[in-house]
Amino acid sequence: MSKGPRIYNLFPLLCGSVRQWEEHLPRIAAMGFNWVYLNPFHFPGFSGSLYAVKDYYRIHDLMWDGEHSLEDLLKSFCWKAGEHGLSVIMDLVVNHTSKDALLTEQHPEWFLRESDGSLRSPRAVDPADTRNVTIWGDLAEIDYHDHSHRAGLVSYFGDMIGHFIDCGIRGFRCDAAYLVPAEIWSMLTSFARFKRHDATFFAETLGCRLDQVTALRSAGFDYMFNSARWWDFRSPWLLEQYNSFRHIAPSIAFPESHDTERVATDLQRGGLGDPALIERAYKMRYLFAAVFSTGVMIPVGFEYGFRTRLDVVQTRPEHWEPPLFDICGYIAAVNRMRAAIPVLNEEGAQRQVHTGDPAVVCLLRRAWDGPSWVLSVLNTDLHHAHQARMQGLDADVVMAREVTPGGKGETITAGDVLTLAPGEARVFVNA
């Protein structure tokens, strides 16, 4: 079976030039990742935001080596990544451009307009308070609603995808995928796979409604990103999302991303300042993300407990931080574990099992088809040990063998009482 994606987000503004990106590849490979994800590396518009692209075929000044073209630099990077067993994902931003993008001059008819004729900016309405509207004033929204423009748009972006496939790109993280019609994605993904059969598409669908995700069923996406990062380990909504998403496409979990605060910052704001406890929390959260769904992702610096949030405009290489800790070895062990367990590389049914202790989270995840399963048990209390009785399991979940990295490797049976150290996470499979 295919291995689920284990993605390392190499944030370009923090890592510098493309030549400097290459220096990170041995560490990324040693941690057991199989994909490297790059945020936009294109030349940005007046705001300087990575996601406000001015020219898709020109490289960002910070990432340029002063000599080679974007194509030559990417080909070199993708080839070197491949030498380390890594495939490369690029961000595919086709819902909008910068307002001063070349496309707004070359094809002004491809963009939505305000009543006064000015370029319309994309916006988001807070579903909890419709009066709260976020408008991205540096962006121009592309018009996919006028069918007379669709052929031109699909041709333009299809050619662009093909160009970057020729540069060695193997995956595309589709920004704001739910804002582009499924039929457009279907044409783009089909075009890409005609050029390269294993081209892989990852849909960014965070913050959208379930009906918007469901509308993408026919789009041809291989994976979507789930919302595990925001789970409180108690509410039912995440399992509901998981069991809905898995019938559309397998999903990918992450403990933090370039769009979120760093976990260390969240913990410190909550009063947790002890580096040892923060490291304990990181290990628990990474293991949870790694066993929750088919894919897992972290941004650069997670392995070291970086505290400064990544910024798509302001971040620079000088913002690289002294490590708070180093859990590269732990991440490598978890990635080896998840790569070796078939259930963790597919998206079968999953449910929460109540063990009698609210601090302990127990998840039973089954194979898509067949009797295999994996049982994850997490103590979310970082300060105290807790006990959990293995009860309420499925009838065939009788005996389990521990596969936790660094664990005891013991075998347990239904009804046993597990004692978990503060922040401990344990994983069991069919004995």
C-alpha positions in Angstrom: 0.0 0.0 0.0 1.1 3.6 -0.4 2.5 5.4 2.5 0.6 8.4 3.9 2.2 11.8 3.5 4.7 12.8 6.2 5.2 16.5 5.3 7.8 18.9 6.5 7.0 22.6 5.7 10.2 24.3 4.8 9.1 28.0 5.2 11.1 29.8 2.5 11.3 33.2 4.2 12.9 31.6 7.3 15.2 29.4 5.4 16.6 32.0 2.9 17.8 31.2 -0.6 17.0 28.0 -2.5 20.7 27.1 -2.0 20.2 27.4 1.7 17.0 25.3 1.6 19.2 22.4 0.4 21.1 22.4 3.7 18.0 21.3 5.6 17.3 18.2 3.4 19.5 15.7 5.3 17.8 16.6 8.7 14.3 16.4 7.1 15.1 13.0 5.6 16.6 11.8 8.9 13.3 12.6 10.7 11.5 10.2 8.3 9.5 12.7 6.3 8.7 11.8 2.7 7.5 15.3 1.4 8.9 18.8 1.6 6.3 21.5 1.3 7.3 25.0 0.1 5.1 28.0 0.6 5.0 30.3 -2.5 8.4 31.2 -3.8 7.1 33.4 -6.6 7.8 37.2 -6.9 5.3 39.0 -4.7 3.3 42.1 -5.2 3.5 45.5 -3.4 2.5 44.0 0.0 5.4 41.5 0.0 3.1 38.7 1.1 4.0 35.2 -0.2 0.4 34.7 -1.0 0.1 37.9 -3.1 1.8 36.7 -6.2 2.8 39.2 -8.8 4.8 37.0 -11.2 4.4 33.2 -11.0 7.5 32.6 -13.2 9.9 34.9 -11.3 11.5 34.0 -8.0 11.2 36.0 -4.7 14.3 38.2 -4.3 15.2 36.7 -0.9 15.2 33.2 -2.4 17.3 34.0 -5.5 21.0 33.1 -5.5 21.8 36.1 -7.7 22.6 34.0 -10.7 20.3 31.2 -11.7 16.7 31.2 -12.9 13.7 30.0 -10.8 13.5 26.9 -13.1 17.2 26.0 -12.7 17.1 26.5 -8.9 13.9 24.4 -8.5 15.3 21.6 -10.7 18.4 21.5 -8.5 16.5 21.5 -5.3 13.9 18.9 -6.4 16.7 16.6 -7.6 18.6 16.9 -4.4 15.4 16.3 -2.4 14.9 13.2 -4.4 18.4 12.0 -3.5 17.2 12.1 0.1 13.9 10.2 -0.7 11.9 13.4 -0.5 9.2 14.7 -3.0 8.5 18.4 -3.2 5.1 20.1 -2.8 4.6 23.7 -3.9 1.8 26.1 -3.0 -0.7 26.5 -5.8 -2.4 29.9 -5.4 -5.1 30.2 -8.1 -8.0 31.8 -6.2 -6.3 35.3 -6.3 -3.2 37.2 -7.2 -1.7 40.4 -6.0 -3.6 43.5 -7.1 -0.5 44.6 -9.1 0.0 41.1 -10.7 1.1 40.8 -14.3 -2.2 38.9 -14.9 -4.3 41.9 -13.8 -2.8 43.8 -16.8 -2.6 40.9 -19.2 -6.1 39.6 -18.6 -8.1 42.2 -16.7 -11.3 40.3 -17.7 -10.3 37.4 -15.5 -10.9 39.3 -12.3 -13.9 40.1 -10.2 -14.8 43.8 -9.9 -16.4 46.1 -7.4 -19.3 48.3 -8.5 -16.9 51.1 -9.3 -14.8 48.9 -11.6 -11.9 48.4 -9.2 -10.5 45.0 -8.5 -12.4 43.0 -5.8 -10.5 41.7 -2.9 -11.3 38.2 -1.5 -13.0 38.3 1.9 -14.1 35.9 4.7 -17.2 36.2 6.9 -17.0 34.9 10.5 -19.8 32.3 10.7 -20.2 33.1 14.4 -20.6 36.8 13.7 -21.5 37.8 10.2 -20.7 41.4 11.0 -17.0 40.4 11.3 -15.6 40.4 7.7 -12.0 40.1 6.9 -10.9 41.7 3.6 -7.4 41.1 2.1 -6.9 44.4 0.4 -3.6 43.5 -1.3 -5.3 40.7 -3.3 -7.4 40.5 -6.4 -10.0 37.8 -6.7 -10.1 35.7 -9.8 -13.5 35.3 -11.5 -14.4 31.6 -12.0 -18.1 32.3 -12.2 -18.1 33.8 -15.7 -17.9 30.6 -17.9 -16.6 32.5 -20.9 -13.3 32.9 -19.0 -12.9 29.4 -17.7 -11.1 27.9 -20.7 -8.5 30.7 -20.6 -7.9 30.4 -16.9 -7.7 26.6 -17.0 -5.2 26.8 -19.9 -3.1 29.4 -18.1 -2.9 27.6 -14.8 -2.7 24.2 -16.4 0.4 25.3 -18.3 1.8 26.7 -15.1 1.3 23.4 -13.3 2.9 21.6 -16.2 5.9 24.0 -16.1 6.6 23.3 -12.4 6.1 19.5 -12.9 8.9 19.8 -15.5 11.0 21.5 -12.7 10.5 18.5 -10.5 7.5 19.4 -8.4 5.5 16.3 -7.5 2.7 17.8 -5.3 0.5 20.9 -5.1 -1.0 22.3 -1.9 -4.0 24.1 -3.2 -4.6 27.3 -1.3 -8.2 28.1 -0.4 -9.3 25.1 -2.5 -12.9 25.5 -1.5 -13.1 29.0 -3.1 -12.4 27.5 -6.6 -15.1 25.5 -8.3 -14.7 21.7 -8.2 -15.0 21.5 -12.0 -12.0 23.8 -12.4 -9.9 21.6 -10.0 -11.0 18.5 -11.9 -9.7 19.9 -15.1 -6.4 21.0 -13.5 -5.8 17.8 -11.7 -6.6 15.8 -14.8 -4.2 17.9 -16.9 -1.4 17.4 -14.3 -1.9 13.6 -14.1 -1.9 13.4 -17.9 1.5 15.0 -17.8 2.7 13.0 -14.7 0.4 10.2 -13.4 1.6 10.5 -9.8 1.0 14.3 -9.4 -0.5 14.7 -6.0 -3.0 17.4 -4.9 -3.6 18.5 -1.3 -6.7 20.7 -0.6 -6.4 23.5 1.9 -9.9 23.6 3.3 -9.5 24.9 6.8 -12.2 27.2 8.1 -14.8 26.2 5.5 -18.1 24.6 6.0 -18.7 20.9 5.5 -20.9 21.5 2.5 -18.0 23.4 0.9 -15.7 20.4 1.4 -18.4 18.0 0.2 -18.6 20.1 -3.0 -15.0 19.2 -3.7 -15.7 15.4 -3.9 -15.3 15.4 -7.7 -12.3 17.7 -7.8 -9.7 15.0 -7.8 -7.9 15.8 -4.6 -5.7 13.1 -3.0 -5.7 14.6 0.5 -7.2 17.4 2.6 -6.1 19.0 5.8 -8.2 18.5 8.9 -8.6 20.6 12.0 -7.0 18.4 14.7 -4.7 21.3 15.7 -7.7 23.0 17.4 -9.2 20.0 19.2 -9.7 20.3 22.9 -9.4 16.4 23.2 -13.0 16.2 24.4 -15.6 17.8 22.0 -17.1 15.4 19.4 -16.7 17.7 16.4 -13.2 16.5 15.3 -14.3 12.8 15.1 -17.4 14.0 13.2 -15.2 15.9 10.8 -12.8 13.0 10.4 -15.6 10.5 9.6 -17.1 12.9 7.1 -13.8 13.9 5.4 -12.6 10.3 4.9 -15.4 9.5 2.4 -14.1 12.5 0.3 -10.3 12.1 0.6 -7.9 11.1 3.4 -6.8 13.9 5.6 -3.6 15.4 7.2 -3.2 16.5 10.8 -0.7 19.0 12.1 0.1 20.4 15.6 0.9 23.8 14.2 1.3 25.4 10.8 2.5 28.6 9.2 -1.0 30.0 9.7 -1.1 29.3 13.5 0.7 30.4 16.6 3.5 28.2 17.7 2.6 25.6 20.2 5.2 26.8 22.7 3.7 30.3 22.6 0.2 29.0 23.2 1.5 26.9 26.2 3.5 29.8 27.6 0.5 32.1 27.4 -1.4 29.5 29.3 1.2 29.7 32.1 3.4 26.8 31.1 7.0 28.0 31.2 9.0 24.9 32.1 10.9 23.8 28.9 10.8 20.1 30.1 7.0 20.3 30.3 6.7 22.1 27.0 8.9 19.3 25.3 6.6 16.7 26.9 3.6 18.5 25.4 5.3 18.6 22.0 5.9 14.9 22.0 2.3 14.1 22.9 0.9 16.5 20.3 3.1 15.2 17.6 2.2 11.6 18.3 -1.4 12.5 18.4 -1.2 14.2 15.0 0.8 11.3 13.6 -1.7 8.6 14.5 -5.0 10.6 14.0 -5.2 10.5 10.2 -3.4 9.3 7.1 -1.0 12.3 6.9 0.9 14.5 9.3 2.7 17.8 8.8 4.9 20.1 10.8 6.5 23.5 9.9 10.2 24.2 10.2 11.2 24.8 13.8 8.5 22.6 15.5 11.2 20.1 16.2 13.1 22.7 18.2 10.2 24.4 20.0 10.5 27.7 18.1 8.2 30.3 19.6 8.0 33.1 16.9 5.0 32.8 14.6 5.9 32.5 10.9 4.9 35.6 8.9 4.3 35.5 5.2 5.7 39.1 4.9 8.1 39.8 7.7 9.9 36.5 8.5 13.6 36.4 7.6 16.5 34.0 8.1 17.7 36.1 11.1 14.6 35.0 12.9 16.0 31.5 13.3 15.9 30.8 17.0 18.0 29.0 19.6 16.4 25.6 20.2 14.2 25.2 23.3 14.8 21.5 22.9 15.5 18.9 20.1 13.0 16.2 19.4 14.3 15.3 16.0 15.0 11.7 17.2 11.5 11.3 18.7 9.8 12.6 15.5 11.9 10.1 13.4 10.8 7.2 15.7 7.2 8.2 15.4 7.4 8.5 11.6 9.0 5.1 11.4 6.2 3.7 13.5 3.4 5.2 11.4 5.1 4.2 8.1 5.2 0.6 9.2 1.5 0.3 10.4 -0.9 -0.1 7.4 -3.9 1.2 9.4 -2.2 4.5 9.9 -1.7 5.0 6.1 -5.4 4.8 5.3 -8.6 6.4 6.6 -10.8 3.8 8.2 -13.5 4.6 10.7 -12.4 6.1 14.0 -14.2 6.7 17.3 -13.4 8.0 20.8 -13.5 5.4 23.6 -14.4 6.7 27.1 -12.1 5.2 29.7 -13.5 6.7 32.9 -10.9 9.5 33.2 -11.6 12.8 31.3 -7.9 13.6 31.2 -7.2 10.4 29.1 -8.1 10.4 25.4 -8.5 7.0 23.8 -9.1 6.7 20.1 -9.9 3.4 18.2 -9.1 3.6 14.5 -9.9 0.8 12.2 -8.6 -0.3 8.8 -10.7 0.8 5.8 -11.4 -2.8 5.1 -10.4 -5.8 7.3 -9.9 -6.6 11.0 -6.8 -4.4 11.7 -7.0 -1.5 14.2 -4.8 0.8 16.2 -5.6 2.1 19.7 -4.1 5.4 20.8 -4.2 6.4 24.5 -3.1 9.9 25.6 -2.8 11.5 29.0 -3.5 15.2 28.3 -2.5 16.2 31.8 1.2 17.3 31.7 1.5 17.5 35.5 0.0 14.3 36.8 -0.2 10.6 36.1 -3.6 9.1 35.3 -5.1 5.7 35.0 -7.5 4.5 32.3 -9.4 1.2 32.1 -9.5 -0.3 28.6 -13.3 -0.7 28.4 -16.0 0.1 25.8 -13.8 -1.3 23.0 -15.1 -3.2 20.0 -15.8 -6.9 20.5 -12.8 -8.0 18.5 -10.4 -5.6 20.3 -9.3 -8.1 22.9 -5.5 -8.1 23.1 -3.2 -5.3 22.0 0.6 -5.0 21.5 2.3 -1.7 22.2 4.3 -0.1 19.4 4.9 3.3 21.0 8.4 4.6 20.2 10.5 4.2 23.3 7.6 2.4 25.0 7.6 -0.8 27.1 6.3 -3.0 24.2 3.9 -4.7 26.6 0.7 -6.6 25.7 -2.6 -5.6 27.2 -6.0 -7.1 27.2 -9.5 -5.6 27.3 -10.4 -4.5 30.9 -6.8 -3.8 31.9 -6.0 -0.6 33.7 -3.2 1.5 32.1 -1.2 4.0 34.1 0.1 6.8 32.0 2.8 9.2 33.1 2.1 13.0 32.8 1.7 13.8 29.1 2.4 10.3 28.0 1.0 8.9 24.8 0.9 5.2 23.9 -0.1 3.3 20.8 -1.3 -0.3 20.5 -2.1 -2.5 17.6 -3.6 -6.0 17.1 -1.5 -8.5 19.1 
